[in-house]
């Protein structure tokens, strides 16, 4: 044996011990990391792991993951309230006698030309049922029945006259139909007071996924429609730049550039990117600001009824589902039973 070989062999256990010590220290360090630091980048960005969509079974399990109903309940309340206001305005309840005047020319929808207005007294009844349905959605009172009352009469009135068609009226009907399939009456609802077992009970994640996807489509398709030459070159809404809402921009830009860059360029970029920006935590505050500013401006620029306010009501759906509980947690303690801040799994 060469000199020094025994010393090297004798030192081997100490080297191995140091390696084990280092390994243990790494494991200890990992154990001391906070849950947010241990979460993968994909989980932080999208809210789920890659394995959750690796098979159909895992995807179904993900979409049925129990989720806080608070944000969905707030949206249900706002949507019902806005639809109740819309019925008296854009749906035409305030001028029903003129809207369905005998002998007035009417353009029917293809495949639905068999639908005709009822006698005036019955049309008032149809609108009354639709209004009760919207109020029932808002209050979460006999929720499923209220949704059916609203969408059945809404689509009937919608298909009576093709000339009144617009994309946001179509959107209201779609959202009303989607809410019929959901459990949006588990927070801030009369049904929750009548049946305590429903109060604050979880909802499946697909309730949020469906509505978020619908709103993403609204923004993105609007952006795609703006990719035509007239819009990109700044001709479609050229007159808007003269509106008083754009006066602050006139301090730094001429009217022609406001029309091209702010009205047309800004509208195009916002519609194409809003759905993505609302989805991610890092970009959501910026998206909230521009989307809110955009819809508030539209409410003053165009006569589009409740559409701007309905779109504003959809934005919080992209936040964490428990945001109303954290928000209402700042209110005085005696209001908490009314605000329904605590989830049922904490009350038990």
C-alpha positions as a Markdown table, in Angstrom:
| # | Residue | x | y | z |
|---|---|---|---|---|
| 1 | Unk | 0.0 | 0.0 | 0.0 |
| 2 | Unk | 1.3 | 3.4 | -1.0 |
| 3 | Unk | 1.9 | 6.0 | 1.7 |
| 4 | Unk | -1.1 | 8.2 | 2.3 |
| 5 | Unk | -3.6 | 5.7 | 0.8 |
| 6 | Unk | -4.8 | 4.6 | 4.3 |
| 7 | Unk | -5.3 | 8.3 | 5.2 |
| 8 | Unk | -7.4 | 8.8 | 2.1 |
| 9 | Unk | -9.5 | 5.7 | 2.9 |
| 10 | Unk | -9.9 | 6.8 | 6.5 |
| 11 | Unk | -11.1 | 10.2 | 5.4 |
| 12 | Unk | -13.8 | 8.8 | 3.2 |
| 13 | Unk | -16.5 | 8.4 | 5.9 |
| 14 | Unk | -16.0 | 12.1 | 6.8 |
| 15 | Unk | -16.5 | 13.1 | 3.1 |
| 16 | Unk | -19.6 | 11.0 | 2.9 |
| 17 | Unk | -20.9 | 12.4 | 6.2 |
| 18 | Unk | -20.4 | 16.0 | 4.9 |
| 19 | Unk | -22.3 | 15.1 | 1.7 |
| 20 | Unk | -25.2 | 13.7 | 3.8 |
| 21 | Unk | -25.1 | 16.8 | 5.9 |
| 22 | Unk | -25.3 | 19.1 | 2.9 |
| 23 | Unk | -28.2 | 17.0 | 1.5 |
| 24 | Unk | -30.0 | 17.3 | 4.8 |
| 25 | Unk | -29.4 | 21.0 | 4.9 |
| 26 | Unk | -31.0 | 21.4 | 1.5 |
| 27 | Unk | -34.0 | 19.4 | 2.5 |
| 28 | Unk | -34.3 | 21.4 | 5.7 |
| 29 | Unk | -34.1 | 24.6 | 3.6 |
| 30 | Unk | -36.9 | 23.4 | 1.3 |
| 31 | Unk | -39.0 | 22.6 | 4.3 |
| 32 | Unk | -38.6 | 26.1 | 5.6 |
| 33 | Unk | -39.7 | 27.7 | 2.3 |
| 34 | Unk | -43.1 | 29.2 | 2.3 |
| 35 | Unk | -45.9 | 27.5 | 0.2 |
| 36 | Unk | -45.7 | 30.3 | -2.4 |
| 37 | Unk | -42.0 | 29.7 | -2.9 |
| 38 | Unk | -42.6 | 25.9 | -3.3 |
| 39 | Unk | -45.4 | 26.5 | -5.9 |
| 40 | Unk | -44.3 | 26.0 | -9.5 |
| 41 | Unk | -44.2 | 28.8 | -12.0 |
| 42 | Unk | -47.2 | 27.3 | -13.9 |
| 43 | Unk | -49.3 | 27.1 | -10.7 |
| 44 | Unk | -48.5 | 30.7 | -10.0 |
| 45 | Unk | -49.4 | 31.9 | -13.5 |
| 46 | Unk | -52.4 | 29.7 | -14.4 |
| 47 | Unk | -53.6 | 28.4 | -11.0 |
| 48 | Unk | -53.1 | 24.7 | -12.0 |
| 49 | Unk | -50.3 | 22.3 | -12.7 |
| 50 | Unk | -49.4 | 20.8 | -16.0 |
| 51 | Unk | -50.4 | 17.4 | -14.7 |
| 52 | Unk | -53.9 | 18.7 | -14.1 |
| 53 | Unk | -54.5 | 18.9 | -17.9 |
| 54 | Unk | -52.5 | 15.8 | -18.9 |
| 55 | Unk | -55.6 | 13.6 | -19.3 |
| 56 | Unk | -59.4 | 14.0 | -19.7 |
| 57 | Unk | -60.0 | 12.6 | -16.2 |
| 58 | Unk | -57.6 | 15.1 | -14.6 |
| 59 | Unk | -59.1 | 18.0 | -16.6 |
| 60 | Unk | -62.6 | 17.1 | -15.4 |
| 61 | Unk | -61.3 | 16.9 | -11.8 |
| 62 | Unk | -59.8 | 20.3 | -12.3 |
| 63 | Unk | -63.0 | 21.9 | -13.7 |
| 64 | Unk | -64.9 | 20.4 | -10.8 |
| 65 | Unk | -62.5 | 21.6 | -8.1 |
| 66 | Unk | -64.4 | 23.2 | -5.2 |
| 67 | Unk | -64.2 | 27.0 | -5.4 |
| 68 | Unk | -65.4 | 29.9 | -3.3 |
| 69 | Unk | -68.8 | 31.1 | -4.6 |
| 70 | Unk | -68.4 | 34.7 | -3.4 |
| 71 | Unk | -67.2 | 36.4 | -6.6 |
| 72 | Unk | -69.8 | 34.5 | -8.6 |
| 73 | Unk | -72.6 | 35.6 | -6.2 |
| 74 | Unk | -71.6 | 39.3 | -6.5 |
| 75 | Unk | -71.6 | 39.0 | -10.3 |
| 76 | Unk | -75.1 | 37.3 | -10.2 |
| 77 | Unk | -76.4 | 40.2 | -8.1 |
| 78 | Unk | -75.0 | 42.9 | -10.4 |
| 79 | Unk | -76.1 | 41.1 | -13.5 |
| 80 | Unk | -79.7 | 40.7 | -12.3 |
| 81 | Unk | -79.9 | 44.4 | -11.2 |
| 82 | Unk | -78.6 | 45.6 | -14.5 |
| 83 | Unk | -81.0 | 43.4 | -16.5 |
| 84 | Unk | -83.9 | 44.7 | -14.4 |
| 85 | Unk | -82.9 | 48.2 | -15.5 |
| 86 | Unk | -82.3 | 47.1 | -19.1 |
| 87 | Unk | -85.8 | 45.7 | -19.4 |
| 88 | Unk | -87.3 | 49.1 | -18.8 |
| 89 | Unk | -84.9 | 50.8 | -21.2 |
| 90 | Unk | -83.4 | 48.9 | -24.1 |
| 91 | Unk | -85.8 | 46.0 | -24.0 |
| 92 | Unk | -88.6 | 48.6 | -24.4 |
| 93 | Unk | -90.9 | 48.2 | -21.4 |
| 94 | Unk | -91.2 | 52.0 | -21.1 |
| 95 | Unk | -92.5 | 52.4 | -24.6 |
| 96 | Unk | -94.2 | 49.0 | -25.1 |
| 97 | Unk | -97.3 | 50.4 | -26.7 |
| 98 | Unk | -95.2 | 52.1 | -29.4 |
| 99 | Unk | -92.8 | 49.2 | -29.8 |
| 100 | Unk | -95.6 | 46.7 | -30.7 |
| 101 | Unk | -97.9 | 49.1 | -32.4 |
| 102 | Unk | -100.4 | 47.2 | -34.7 |
| 103 | Unk | -99.3 | 47.4 | -38.3 |
| 104 | Unk | -95.7 | 48.5 | -37.6 |
| 105 | Unk | -93.2 | 47.0 | -40.1 |
| 106 | Unk | -91.3 | 44.1 | -38.5 |
| 107 | Unk | -88.2 | 42.2 | -39.8 |
| 108 | Unk | -88.1 | 38.6 | -38.5 |
| 109 | Unk | -85.1 | 36.4 | -37.7 |
| 110 | Unk | -84.6 | 33.5 | -40.2 |
| 111 | Unk | -85.9 | 30.2 | -38.7 |
| 112 | Unk | -87.9 | 32.2 | -36.1 |
| 113 | Unk | -90.3 | 34.1 | -38.4 |
| 114 | Unk | -93.2 | 32.1 | -36.9 |
| 115 | Unk | -92.8 | 34.2 | -33.7 |
| 116 | Unk | -95.2 | 37.0 | -33.5 |
| 117 | Unk | -96.0 | 39.6 | -30.7 |
| 118 | Unk | -98.9 | 38.7 | -28.4 |
| 119 | Unk | -101.8 | 41.1 | -27.8 |
| 120 | Unk | -100.7 | 44.1 | -25.9 |
| 121 | Unk | -102.0 | 43.0 | -22.5 |
| 122 | Unk | -100.1 | 39.7 | -22.8 |
| 123 | Unk | -96.9 | 41.5 | -23.9 |
| 124 | Unk | -97.1 | 43.5 | -20.7 |
| 125 | Unk | -97.4 | 40.1 | -18.9 |
| 126 | Unk | -94.3 | 38.8 | -20.8 |
| 127 | Unk | -92.3 | 41.8 | -19.7 |
| 128 | Unk | -93.5 | 41.5 | -16.2 |
| 129 | Unk | -92.3 | 37.8 | -16.0 |
| 130 | Unk | -89.0 | 38.8 | -17.5 |
| 131 | Unk | -88.6 | 41.6 | -14.9 |
| 132 | Unk | -89.5 | 39.3 | -12.1 |
| 133 | Unk | -86.9 | 36.8 | -13.4 |
| 134 | Unk | -84.2 | 39.5 | -13.4 |
| 135 | Unk | -85.1 | 40.6 | -9.9 |
| 136 | Unk | -85.1 | 36.9 | -8.8 |
| 137 | Unk | -81.6 | 36.5 | -10.3 |
| 138 | Unk | -80.4 | 39.6 | -8.5 |
| 139 | Unk | -81.7 | 38.4 | -5.1 |
| 140 | Unk | -80.9 | 34.8 | -5.7 |
| 141 | Unk | -84.6 | 34.0 | -4.8 |
| 142 | Unk | -85.9 | 30.7 | -6.3 |
| 143 | Unk | -82.8 | 31.1 | -8.5 |
| 144 | Unk | -83.2 | 28.4 | -11.1 |
| 145 | Unk | -86.9 | 29.3 | -11.7 |
| 146 | Unk | -85.9 | 33.0 | -11.9 |
| 147 | Unk | -83.3 | 32.2 | -14.5 |
| 148 | Unk | -85.8 | 30.2 | -16.6 |
| 149 | Unk | -88.3 | 33.0 | -16.3 |
| 150 | Unk | -85.8 | 35.6 | -17.5 |
| 151 | Unk | -84.2 | 33.7 | -20.4 |
| 152 | Unk | -87.4 | 32.2 | -21.8 |
| 153 | Unk | -89.1 | 35.6 | -22.1 |
| 154 | Unk | -85.8 | 37.4 | -23.0 |
| 155 | Unk | -85.1 | 35.2 | -26.0 |
| 156 | Unk | -88.8 | 35.4 | -27.1 |
| 157 | Unk | -88.6 | 39.2 | -27.1 |
| 158 | Unk | -85.2 | 39.1 | -28.7 |
| 159 | Unk | -86.3 | 37.0 | -31.7 |
| 160 | Unk | -89.4 | 39.2 | -32.4 |
| 161 | Unk | -87.6 | 41.9 | -34.2 |
| 162 | Unk | -84.3 | 41.5 | -36.1 |
| 163 | Unk | -83.8 | 45.2 | -36.5 |
| 164 | Unk | -83.1 | 45.6 | -32.8 |
| 165 | Unk | -80.3 | 43.0 | -32.9 |
| 166 | Unk | -76.9 | 44.0 | -31.4 |
| 167 | Unk | -74.0 | 42.0 | -30.0 |
| 168 | Unk | -74.5 | 43.0 | -26.4 |
| 169 | Unk | -78.2 | 42.0 | -26.4 |
| 170 | Unk | -77.0 | 38.6 | -27.7 |
| 171 | Unk | -74.5 | 38.6 | -24.8 |
| 172 | Unk | -77.1 | 39.2 | -22.2 |
| 173 | Unk | -79.0 | 36.1 | -23.4 |
| 174 | Unk | -75.9 | 34.0 | -23.4 |
| 175 | Unk | -74.9 | 35.0 | -19.9 |
| 176 | Unk | -78.5 | 34.4 | -18.6 |
| 177 | Unk | -78.4 | 30.9 | -20.1 |
| 178 | Unk | -75.0 | 30.2 | -18.6 |
| 179 | Unk | -76.2 | 31.4 | -15.1 |
| 180 | Unk | -79.1 | 28.9 | -15.4 |
| 181 | Unk | -76.5 | 26.1 | -15.4 |
| 182 | Unk | -74.5 | 27.4 | -12.5 |
| 183 | Unk | -74.8 | 27.5 | -8.7 |
| 184 | Unk | -74.6 | 31.3 | -8.4 |
| 185 | Unk | -77.1 | 31.4 | -5.5 |
| 186 | Unk | -74.7 | 30.2 | -2.9 |
| 187 | Unk | -73.5 | 33.6 | -1.8 |
| 188 | Unk | -75.6 | 36.8 | -1.1 |
| 189 | Unk | -78.9 | 35.1 | -1.9 |
| 190 | Unk | -82.3 | 34.6 | -0.5 |
| 191 | Unk | -82.0 | 30.9 | -1.3 |
| 192 | Unk | -79.0 | 30.8 | 1.1 |
| 193 | Unk | -81.2 | 32.2 | 3.9 |
| 194 | Unk | -84.0 | 29.8 | 3.2 |
| 195 | Unk | -81.7 | 26.8 | 2.9 |
| 196 | Unk | -78.6 | 27.1 | 5.2 |
| 197 | Unk | -77.0 | 24.1 | 3.5 |
| 198 | Unk | -76.7 | 26.1 | 0.3 |
| 199 | Unk | -75.3 | 29.2 | 2.0 |
| 200 | Unk | -71.6 | 29.6 | 1.1 |
| 201 | Unk | -71.3 | 26.1 | -0.3 |
| 202 | Unk | -68.6 | 25.5 | -2.8 |
| 203 | Unk | -69.2 | 25.8 | -6.5 |
| 204 | Unk | -67.2 | 23.9 | -9.2 |
| 205 | Unk | -64.4 | 25.8 | -10.9 |
| 206 | Unk | -66.1 | 25.5 | -14.3 |
| 207 | Unk | -68.7 | 28.1 | -13.2 |
| 208 | Unk | -65.9 | 30.7 | -13.3 |
| 209 | Unk | -64.1 | 29.2 | -16.3 |
| 210 | Unk | -67.3 | 29.4 | -18.5 |
| 211 | Unk | -67.9 | 33.1 | -17.7 |
| 212 | Unk | -64.3 | 34.1 | -18.0 |
| 213 | Unk | -64.1 | 32.3 | -21.4 |
| 214 | Unk | -67.2 | 34.1 | -22.5 |
| 215 | Unk | -65.9 | 37.5 | -21.6 |
| 216 | Unk | -62.5 | 36.7 | -23.2 |
| 217 | Unk | -64.3 | 35.9 | -26.4 |
| 218 | Unk | -66.3 | 39.2 | -26.2 |
| 219 | Unk | -63.0 | 41.2 | -26.0 |
| 220 | Unk | -61.0 | 39.2 | -28.5 |
| 221 | Unk | -63.6 | 38.9 | -31.2 |
| 222 | Unk | -64.2 | 42.7 | -30.9 |
| 223 | Unk | -60.4 | 43.1 | -31.5 |
| 224 | Unk | -60.4 | 40.8 | -34.5 |
| 225 | Unk | -63.3 | 42.7 | -36.0 |
| 226 | Unk | -61.3 | 45.9 | -35.7 |
| 227 | Unk | -58.5 | 44.5 | -37.9 |
| 228 | Unk | -60.1 | 45.8 | -41.1 |
| 229 | Unk | -58.6 | 48.6 | -43.1 |
| 230 | Unk | -61.1 | 51.3 | -42.1 |
| 231 | Unk | -60.4 | 50.8 | -38.4 |
| 232 | Unk | -56.6 | 50.3 | -38.6 |
| 233 | Unk | -56.2 | 53.4 | -40.8 |
| 234 | Unk | -58.4 | 55.5 | -38.5 |
| 235 | Unk | -61.6 | 56.1 | -40.5 |
| 236 | Unk | -64.3 | 54.1 | -38.7 |
| 237 | Unk | -64.8 | 56.4 | -35.7 |
| 238 | Unk | -63.1 | 59.5 | -36.9 |
| 239 | Unk | -65.8 | 61.9 | -35.4 |
| 240 | Unk | -65.2 | 60.6 | -31.9 |
| 241 | Unk | -62.0 | 62.5 | -31.4 |
| 242 | Unk | -64.0 | 65.7 | -31.2 |
| 243 | Unk | -65.9 | 64.6 | -28.2 |
| 244 | Unk | -65.3 | 66.4 | -24.9 |
| 245 | Unk | -64.0 | 63.1 | -23.3 |
| 246 | Unk | -60.9 | 63.4 | -25.4 |
| 247 | Unk | -60.1 | 67.0 | -24.4 |
| 248 | Unk | -57.3 | 66.0 | -22.0 |
| 249 | Unk | -55.5 | 64.3 | -25.0 |
| 250 | Unk | -55.8 | 67.5 | -27.0 |
| 251 | Unk | -53.3 | 69.1 | -24.7 |
| 252 | Unk | -50.5 | 67.0 | -26.2 |
| 253 | Unk | -51.9 | 65.6 | -29.5 |
| 254 | Unk | -53.7 | 67.0 | -32.5 |
| 255 | Unk | -57.2 | 65.7 | -33.2 |
| 256 | Unk | -56.0 | 63.6 | -36.1 |
| 257 | Unk | -53.5 | 61.7 | -34.0 |
| 258 | Unk | -56.0 | 61.3 | -31.2 |
| 259 | Unk | -58.4 | 59.7 | -33.7 |
| 260 | Unk | -55.7 | 57.4 | -35.1 |
| 261 | Unk | -53.7 | 56.5 | -31.9 |
| 262 | Unk | -56.2 | 56.8 | -29.0 |
| 263 | Unk | -59.6 | 56.0 | -30.5 |
| 264 | Unk | -58.6 | 53.4 | -33.1 |
| 265 | Unk | -55.2 | 52.2 | -32.0 |
| 266 | Unk | -56.1 | 52.1 | -28.3 |
| 267 | Unk | -59.4 | 50.4 | -28.9 |
| 268 | Unk | -57.8 | 47.7 | -31.1 |
| 269 | Unk | -55.0 | 47.0 | -28.7 |
| 270 | Unk | -57.3 | 46.9 | -25.6 |
| 271 | Unk | -59.8 | 44.5 | -27.2 |
| 272 | Unk | -57.1 | 42.1 | -28.4 |
| 273 | Unk | -55.2 | 42.1 | -25.1 |
| 274 | Unk | -57.8 | 42.7 | -22.3 |
| 275 | Unk | -58.8 | 39.0 | -21.9 |
| 276 | Unk | -55.1 | 38.0 | -21.4 |
| 277 | Unk | -54.2 | 41.0 | -19.2 |
| 278 | Unk | -57.2 | 40.3 | -16.9 |
| 279 | Unk | -56.2 | 36.7 | -16.4 |
| 280 | Unk | -52.7 | 37.2 | -14.9 |
| 281 | Unk | -52.1 | 38.6 | -11.5 |
| 282 | Unk | -49.2 | 40.8 | -12.6 |
| 283 | Unk | -51.1 | 42.5 | -15.3 |
| 284 | Unk | -54.6 | 42.6 | -13.8 |
| 285 | Unk | -54.3 | 46.0 | -12.0 |
| 286 | Unk | -53.3 | 47.6 | -15.3 |
| 287 | Unk | -56.0 | 45.9 | -17.2 |
| 288 | Unk | -58.6 | 46.9 | -14.6 |
| 289 | Unk | -57.6 | 50.6 | -15.0 |
| 290 | Unk | -57.8 | 50.6 | -18.8 |
| 291 | Unk | -60.8 | 48.4 | -19.1 |
| 292 | Unk | -62.7 | 50.5 | -16.6 |
| 293 | Unk | -61.7 | 53.7 | -18.3 |
| 294 | Unk | -62.7 | 52.3 | -21.7 |
| 295 | Unk | -66.2 | 51.2 | -20.6 |
| 296 | Unk | -66.8 | 54.4 | -18.7 |
| 297 | Unk | -66.0 | 56.4 | -21.8 |
| 298 | Unk | -68.2 | 54.1 | -23.9 |
| 299 | Unk | -71.1 | 54.7 | -21.6 |
| 300 | Unk | -70.8 | 58.5 | -22.4 |
| 301 | Unk | -70.0 | 58.1 | -26.1 |
| 302 | Unk | -72.7 | 55.7 | -27.2 |
| 303 | Unk | -76.3 | 54.9 | -26.4 |
| 304 | Unk | -75.7 | 51.3 | -25.5 |
| 305 | Unk | -77.8 | 50.9 | -22.4 |
| 306 | Unk | -76.4 | 48.7 | -19.6 |
| 307 | Unk | -73.6 | 47.1 | -21.8 |
| 308 | Unk | -70.7 | 49.2 | -20.4 |
| 309 | Unk | -71.9 | 48.6 | -16.8 |
| 310 | Unk | -72.4 | 44.9 | -17.4 |
| 311 | Unk | -68.8 | 44.6 | -18.8 |
| 312 | Unk | -67.6 | 46.5 | -15.7 |
| 313 | Unk | -69.4 | 43.9 | -13.5 |
| 314 | Unk | -67.6 | 41.0 | -15.3 |
| 315 | Unk | -64.1 | 42.3 | -14.6 |
| 316 | Unk | -64.0 | 41.1 | -10.9 |
| 317 | Unk | -64.7 | 37.6 | -12.1 |
| 318 | Unk | -61.0 | 37.4 | -13.1 |
| 319 | Unk | -59.9 | 38.1 | -9.5 |
| 320 | Unk | -59.5 | 35.5 | -6.8 |
| 321 | Unk | -63.0 | 34.0 | -6.0 |
| 322 | Unk | -62.8 | 35.1 | -2.4 |
| 323 | Unk | -62.1 | 38.8 | -3.0 |
| 324 | Unk | -65.6 | 39.8 | -1.6 |
| 325 | Unk | -64.8 | 38.2 | 1.7 |
| 326 | Unk | -61.5 | 40.0 | 2.0 |
| 327 | Unk | -63.1 | 43.2 | 1.0 |
| 328 | Unk | -66.1 | 42.9 | 3.4 |
| 329 | Unk | -63.7 | 41.9 | 6.1 |
| 330 | Unk | -62.8 | 45.6 | 6.5 |
| 331 | Unk | -66.3 | 46.4 | 7.5 |
| 332 | Unk | -67.5 | 46.6 | 11.1 |
| 333 | Unk | -68.1 | 43.3 | 12.8 |
| 334 | Unk | -71.9 | 43.8 | 13.3 |
| 335 | Unk | -72.3 | 43.9 | 9.6 |
| 336 | Unk | -70.6 | 40.6 | 8.9 |
| 337 | Unk | -73.8 | 38.4 | 9.2 |
| 338 | Unk | -75.4 | 40.6 | 6.5 |
| 339 | Unk | -72.4 | 40.7 | 4.3 |
| 340 | Unk | -72.0 | 37.0 | 4.7 |
| 341 | Unk | -68.2 | 37.3 | 4.9 |
| 342 | Unk | -67.3 | 34.0 | 6.5 |
| 343 | Unk | -67.6 | 30.9 | 4.4 |
| 344 | Unk | -69.6 | 28.0 | 5.7 |
| 345 | Unk | -66.6 | 25.8 | 6.2 |
| 346 | Unk | -65.4 | 28.3 | 8.8 |
| 347 | Unk | -68.8 | 28.6 | 10.5 |
| 348 | Unk | -69.1 | 24.9 | 11.2 |
